[in-house]
Amino acid sequence: MTVAAFEQAGNEVLKGLLLALWWDAQGDWEQVHEVAQHVAGADGAWVHAYLRRKEGDLANAAYWYRRAGRPVASGDLRAEWVAMVAELLKCQPD
């Protein structure tokens, strides 16, 4: 699945962090947090970091980037979102 196809997908076919990022693209913060808070591990921490950065809570974002084992991002939010989706899609079964 490409990032463009992902953006067009319905929420009924997505799970976990990909579902959280899909809700983020829809602008539904309540759904984003509801889904993302239940995903542990480095990828979950990365999504949390992105969300905190998007909210403007840079100190909290830095904490989550450290938990994710990633450098603190400071570039374009859209570019980070696309990078997360692309990386997570590689992990999904065909």
VMD Tcl script that builds the backbone (N, CA, C; Angstrom):
set m [mol new atoms 282]
animate dup $m
set s [atomselect $m all]
$s set {name element resname resid chain x y z} {
  {N N MET 1 A 0.847 -1.174 0.000}
  {CA C MET 1 A 0.000 0.000 0.000}
  {C C MET 1 A 0.892 1.237 0.000}
  {N N THR 2 A 0.568 2.201 -0.807}
  {CA C THR 2 A 1.315 3.451 -0.841}
  {C C THR 2 A 0.754 4.412 0.204}
  {N N VAL 3 A 1.493 5.465 0.485}
  {CA C VAL 3 A 1.012 6.488 1.412}
  {C C VAL 3 A -0.266 7.115 0.866}
  {N N ALA 4 A -0.324 7.373 -0.430}
  {CA C ALA 4 A -1.525 7.961 -1.036}
  {C C ALA 4 A -2.727 7.023 -0.890}
  {N N ALA 5 A -2.530 5.736 -1.111}
  {CA C ALA 5 A -3.626 4.774 -0.942}
  {C C ALA 5 A -4.042 4.690 0.520}
  {N N PHE 6 A -3.071 4.776 1.414}
  {CA C PHE 6 A -3.359 4.779 2.846}
  {C C PHE 6 A -4.274 5.945 3.209}
  {N N GLU 7 A -3.977 7.111 2.674}
  {CA C GLU 7 A -4.780 8.293 2.985}
  {C C GLU 7 A -6.220 8.136 2.512}
  {N N GLN 8 A -6.428 7.346 1.476}
  {CA C GLN 8 A -7.770 7.135 0.937}
  {C C GLN 8 A -8.487 5.947 1.583}
  {N N ALA 9 A -7.756 5.142 2.355}
  {CA C ALA 9 A -8.339 3.945 2.964}
  {C C ALA 9 A -9.388 4.333 3.997}
  {N N GLY 10 A -10.299 3.449 4.209}
  {CA C GLY 10 A -11.282 3.654 5.264}
  {C C GLY 10 A -10.743 3.158 6.585}
  {N N ASN 11 A -11.218 3.723 7.673}
  {CA C ASN 11 A -10.695 3.342 8.978}
  {C C ASN 11 A -11.012 1.897 9.345}
  {N N GLU 12 A -11.948 1.261 8.671}
  {CA C GLU 12 A -12.298 -0.112 9.000}
  {C C GLU 12 A -11.233 -1.125 8.578}
  {N N VAL 13 A -10.284 -0.738 7.734}
  {CA C VAL 13 A -9.250 -1.671 7.286}
  {C C VAL 13 A -7.907 -1.452 7.986}
  {N N LEU 14 A -7.834 -0.477 8.866}
  {CA C LEU 14 A -6.570 -0.131 9.508}
  {C C LEU 14 A -6.601 -0.526 10.981}
  {N N LYS 15 A -5.388 -0.771 11.534}
  {CA C LYS 15 A -5.268 -1.136 12.937}
  {C C LYS 15 A -4.091 -0.410 13.559}
  {N N GLY 16 A -4.097 -0.342 14.869}
  {CA C GLY 16 A -2.967 0.156 15.635}
  {C C GLY 16 A -2.513 1.546 15.250}
  {N N LEU 17 A -1.202 1.687 15.122}
  {CA C LEU 17 A -0.630 3.006 14.859}
  {C C LEU 17 A -1.050 3.566 13.508}
  {N N LEU 18 A -1.234 2.698 12.531}
  {CA C LEU 18 A -1.703 3.196 11.235}
  {C C LEU 18 A -3.097 3.789 11.357}
  {N N LEU 19 A -3.939 3.191 12.169}
  {CA C LEU 19 A -5.259 3.759 12.407}
  {C C LEU 19 A -5.138 5.101 13.116}
  {N N ALA 20 A -4.247 5.196 14.096}
  {CA C ALA 20 A -4.039 6.468 14.793}
  {C C ALA 20 A -3.588 7.553 13.818}
  {N N LEU 21 A -2.653 7.213 12.946}
  {CA C LEU 21 A -2.172 8.206 11.982}
  {C C LEU 21 A -3.247 8.558 10.954}
  {N N TRP 22 A -4.100 7.604 10.619}
  {CA C TRP 22 A -5.211 7.895 9.715}
  {C C TRP 22 A -6.156 8.896 10.379}
  {N N TRP 23 A -6.470 8.662 11.670}
  {CA C TRP 23 A -7.323 9.618 12.386}
  {C C TRP 23 A -6.655 10.988 12.470}
  {N N ASP 24 A -5.334 11.014 12.632}
  {CA C ASP 24 A -4.615 12.288 12.655}
  {C C ASP 24 A -4.827 13.042 11.342}
  {N N ALA 25 A -4.752 12.321 10.235}
  {CA C ALA 25 A -4.959 12.957 8.923}
  {C C ALA 25 A -6.391 13.481 8.780}
  {N N GLN 26 A -7.327 12.866 9.512}
  {CA C GLN 26 A -8.715 13.323 9.466}
  {C C GLN 26 A -8.954 14.491 10.428}
  {N N GLY 27 A -7.961 14.788 11.260}
  {CA C GLY 27 A -8.091 15.886 12.213}
  {C C GLY 27 A -8.891 15.534 13.458}
  {N N ASP 28 A -9.010 14.255 13.773}
  {CA C ASP 28 A -9.795 13.811 14.930}
  {C C ASP 28 A -8.862 13.453 16.086}
  {N N TRP 29 A -8.487 14.455 16.876}
  {CA C TRP 29 A -7.527 14.271 17.971}
  {C C TRP 29 A -8.013 13.278 19.000}
  {N N GLU 30 A -9.296 13.256 19.289}
  {CA C GLU 30 A -9.816 12.330 20.287}
  {C C GLU 30 A -9.564 10.885 19.859}
  {N N GLN 31 A -9.856 10.568 18.615}
  {CA C GLN 31 A -9.628 9.211 18.100}
  {C C GLN 31 A -8.139 8.885 18.026}
  {N N VAL 32 A -7.325 9.851 17.614}
  {CA C VAL 32 A -5.870 9.641 17.538}
  {C C VAL 32 A -5.356 9.189 18.897}
  {N N HIS 33 A -5.687 9.934 19.933}
  {CA C HIS 33 A -5.187 9.618 21.270}
  {C C HIS 33 A -5.784 8.318 21.802}
  {N N GLU 34 A -7.039 8.066 21.531}
  {CA C GLU 34 A -7.683 6.829 21.978}
  {C C GLU 34 A -6.950 5.604 21.426}
  {N N VAL 35 A -6.571 5.658 20.168}
  {CA C VAL 35 A -5.889 4.523 19.540}
  {C C VAL 35 A -4.409 4.486 19.942}
  {N N ALA 36 A -3.722 5.600 19.840}
  {CA C ALA 36 A -2.266 5.635 20.043}
  {C C ALA 36 A -1.857 5.299 21.470}
  {N N GLN 37 A -2.658 5.656 22.443}
  {CA C GLN 37 A -2.242 5.430 23.831}
  {C C GLN 37 A -2.184 3.952 24.204}
  {N N HIS 38 A -2.757 3.097 23.383}
  {CA C HIS 38 A -2.767 1.663 23.687}
  {C C HIS 38 A -1.676 0.888 22.955}
  {N N VAL 39 A -0.773 1.587 22.281}
  {CA C VAL 39 A 0.281 0.901 21.523}
  {C C VAL 39 A 1.629 1.173 22.188}
  {N N ALA 40 A 2.270 0.097 22.645}
  {CA C ALA 40 A 3.571 0.216 23.306}
  {C C ALA 40 A 4.696 0.041 22.290}
  {N N GLY 41 A 5.905 0.136 22.756}
  {CA C GLY 41 A 7.074 -0.100 21.921}
  {C C GLY 41 A 7.602 1.161 21.273}
  {N N ALA 42 A 8.682 0.982 20.537}
  {CA C ALA 42 A 9.370 2.118 19.919}
  {C C ALA 42 A 8.499 2.838 18.900}
  {N N ASP 43 A 7.752 2.096 18.096}
  {CA C ASP 43 A 6.893 2.751 17.105}
  {C C ASP 43 A 5.785 3.548 17.785}
  {N N GLY 44 A 5.215 3.005 18.852}
  {CA C GLY 44 A 4.201 3.733 19.603}
  {C C GLY 44 A 4.771 5.008 20.200}
  {N N ALA 45 A 5.998 4.927 20.714}
  {CA C ALA 45 A 6.652 6.107 21.274}
  {C C ALA 45 A 6.909 7.154 20.189}
  {N N TRP 46 A 7.252 6.703 18.989}
  {CA C TRP 46 A 7.486 7.645 17.884}
  {C C TRP 46 A 6.205 8.407 17.547}
  {N N VAL 47 A 5.104 7.687 17.459}
  {CA C VAL 47 A 3.835 8.357 17.164}
  {C C VAL 47 A 3.471 9.312 18.297}
  {N N HIS 48 A 3.678 8.894 19.549}
  {CA C HIS 48 A 3.419 9.795 20.674}
  {C C HIS 48 A 4.284 11.059 20.564}
  {N N ALA 49 A 5.547 10.878 20.211}
  {CA C ALA 49 A 6.451 12.023 20.076}
  {C C ALA 49 A 5.937 12.993 19.018}
  {N N TYR 50 A 5.562 12.457 17.874}
  {CA C TYR 50 A 5.018 13.285 16.794}
  {C C TYR 50 A 3.781 14.048 17.268}
  {N N LEU 51 A 2.883 13.347 17.953}
  {CA C LEU 51 A 1.649 13.989 18.416}
  {C C LEU 51 A 1.940 15.099 19.421}
  {N N ARG 52 A 2.869 14.848 20.340}
  {CA C ARG 52 A 3.229 15.891 21.322}
  {C C ARG 52 A 3.876 17.088 20.619}
  {N N ARG 53 A 4.709 16.808 19.639}
  {CA C ARG 53 A 5.333 17.906 18.882}
  {C C ARG 53 A 4.272 18.692 18.141}
  {N N LYS 54 A 3.314 18.014 17.562}
  {CA C LYS 54 A 2.234 18.683 16.831}
  {C C LYS 54 A 1.417 19.571 17.761}
  {N N GLU 55 A 1.253 19.115 19.001}
  {CA C GLU 55 A 0.520 19.905 19.996}
  {C C GLU 55 A 1.348 21.082 20.515}
  {N N GLY 56 A 2.643 21.065 20.233}
  {CA C GLY 56 A 3.516 22.141 20.701}
  {C C GLY 56 A 4.191 21.851 22.024}
  {N N ASP 57 A 4.032 20.645 22.558}
  {CA C ASP 57 A 4.657 20.252 23.822}
  {C C ASP 57 A 6.015 19.626 23.516}
  {N N LEU 58 A 6.998 20.484 23.242}
  {CA C LEU 58 A 8.293 20.011 22.756}
  {C C LEU 58 A 9.089 19.237 23.798}
  {N N ALA 59 A 8.958 19.605 25.074}
  {CA C ALA 59 A 9.675 18.876 26.119}
  {C C ALA 59 A 9.145 17.448 26.221}
  {N N ASN 60 A 7.851 17.290 26.214}
  {CA C ASN 60 A 7.249 15.959 26.270}
  {C C ASN 60 A 7.573 15.180 24.999}
  {N N ALA 61 A 7.560 15.870 23.858}
  {CA C ALA 61 A 7.913 15.214 22.600}
  {C C ALA 61 A 9.338 14.666 22.675}
  {N N ALA 62 A 10.262 15.457 23.220}
  {CA C ALA 62 A 11.654 15.012 23.329}
  {C C ALA 62 A 11.752 13.736 24.163}
  {N N TYR 63 A 10.989 13.646 25.236}
  {CA C TYR 63 A 10.946 12.430 26.060}
  {C C TYR 63 A 10.522 11.227 25.220}
  {N N TRP 64 A 9.450 11.399 24.430}
  {CA C TRP 64 A 8.940 10.287 23.630}
  {C C TRP 64 A 9.897 9.919 22.497}
  {N N TYR 65 A 10.581 10.908 21.915}
  {CA C TYR 65 A 11.590 10.585 20.890}
  {C C TYR 65 A 12.706 9.735 21.509}
  {N N ARG 66 A 13.116 10.084 22.723}
  {CA C ARG 66 A 14.149 9.278 23.400}
  {C C ARG 66 A 13.646 7.852 23.612}
  {N N ARG 67 A 12.402 7.705 24.058}
  {CA C ARG 67 A 11.836 6.366 24.263}
  {C C ARG 67 A 11.759 5.593 22.953}
  {N N ALA 68 A 11.555 6.322 21.854}
  {CA C ALA 68 A 11.481 5.684 20.539}
  {C C ALA 68 A 12.861 5.350 19.985}
  {N N GLY 69 A 13.917 5.890 20.616}
  {CA C GLY 69 A 15.270 5.680 20.111}
  {C C GLY 69 A 15.534 6.465 18.846}
  {N N ARG 70 A 14.885 7.619 18.740}
  {CA C ARG 70 A 15.016 8.453 17.540}
  {C C ARG 70 A 15.464 9.849 17.924}
  {N N PRO 71 A 16.147 10.525 16.995}
  {CA C PRO 71 A 16.501 11.917 17.272}
  {C C PRO 71 A 15.234 12.782 17.322}
  {N N VAL 72 A 15.304 13.832 18.105}
  {CA C VAL 72 A 14.167 14.749 18.201}
  {C C VAL 72 A 13.966 15.417 16.846}
  {N N ALA 73 A 12.773 15.282 16.315}
  {CA C ALA 73 A 12.458 15.883 15.013}
  {C C ALA 73 A 12.181 17.368 15.181}
  {N N SER 74 A 12.520 18.113 14.160}
  {CA C SER 74 A 12.250 19.551 14.203}
  {C C SER 74 A 11.802 20.064 12.841}
  {N N GLY 75 A 11.721 19.189 11.875}
  {CA C GLY 75 A 11.339 19.587 10.525}
  {C C GLY 75 A 9.831 19.642 10.348}
  {N N ASP 76 A 9.428 19.567 9.120}
  {CA C ASP 76 A 8.036 19.649 8.728}
  {C C ASP 76 A 7.228 18.487 9.313}
  {N N LEU 77 A 6.110 18.794 9.966}
  {CA C LEU 77 A 5.261 17.762 10.552}
  {C C LEU 77 A 4.711 16.810 9.497}
  {N N ARG 78 A 4.301 17.342 8.362}
  {CA C ARG 78 A 3.757 16.501 7.293}
  {C C ARG 78 A 4.803 15.495 6.820}
  {N N ALA 79 A 6.038 15.950 6.685}
  {CA C ALA 79 A 7.113 15.055 6.247}
  {C C ALA 79 A 7.326 13.934 7.264}
  {N N GLU 80 A 7.250 14.251 8.541}
  {CA C GLU 80 A 7.404 13.213 9.556}
  {C C GLU 80 A 6.226 12.239 9.505}
  {N N TRP 81 A 5.019 12.751 9.332}
  {CA C TRP 81 A 3.831 11.906 9.234}
  {C C TRP 81 A 3.976 10.929 8.067}
  {N N VAL 82 A 4.383 11.439 6.916}
  {CA C VAL 82 A 4.573 10.582 5.732}
  {C C VAL 82 A 5.651 9.532 6.007}
  {N N ALA 83 A 6.734 9.925 6.653}
  {CA C ALA 83 A 7.811 8.979 6.965}
  {C C ALA 83 A 7.311 7.877 7.907}
  {N N MET 84 A 6.511 8.249 8.909}
  {CA C MET 84 A 5.973 7.244 9.830}
  {C C MET 84 A 5.051 6.274 9.102}
  {N N VAL 85 A 4.133 6.805 8.309}
  {CA C VAL 85 A 3.206 5.944 7.578}
  {C C VAL 85 A 3.977 4.999 6.657}
  {N N ALA 86 A 4.931 5.537 5.907}
  {CA C ALA 86 A 5.706 4.713 4.974}
  {C C ALA 86 A 6.449 3.610 5.715}
  {N N GLU 87 A 7.070 3.936 6.845}
  {CA C GLU 87 A 7.804 2.931 7.598}
  {C C GLU 87 A 6.869 1.885 8.201}
  {N N LEU 88 A 5.756 2.294 8.743}
  {CA C LEU 88 A 4.808 1.350 9.331}
  {C C LEU 88 A 4.155 0.461 8.279}
  {N N LEU 89 A 3.929 0.990 7.113}
  {CA C LEU 89 A 3.334 0.182 6.033}
  {C C LEU 89 A 4.263 -0.948 5.614}
  {N N LYS 90 A 5.561 -0.755 5.712}
  {CA C LYS 90 A 6.523 -1.810 5.369}
  {C C LYS 90 A 6.360 -3.001 6.293}
  {N N CYS 91 A 5.864 -2.747 7.499}
  {CA C CYS 91 A 5.721 -3.809 8.498}
  {C C CYS 91 A 4.396 -4.542 8.368}
  {N N GLN 92 A 3.496 -4.061 7.565}
  {CA C GLN 92 A 2.173 -4.665 7.438}
  {C C GLN 92 A 2.217 -5.833 6.453}
  {N N PRO 93 A 1.469 -6.884 6.731}
  {CA C PRO 93 A 1.422 -8.002 5.783}
  {C C PRO 93 A 0.730 -7.576 4.508}
  {N N ASP 94 A 1.099 -8.223 3.399}
  {CA C ASP 94 A 0.490 -7.891 2.094}
  {C C ASP 94 A -0.940 -8.336 2.021}
}
mol reanalyze $m
mol bondsrecalc $m
mol representation Tube
mol addrep $m
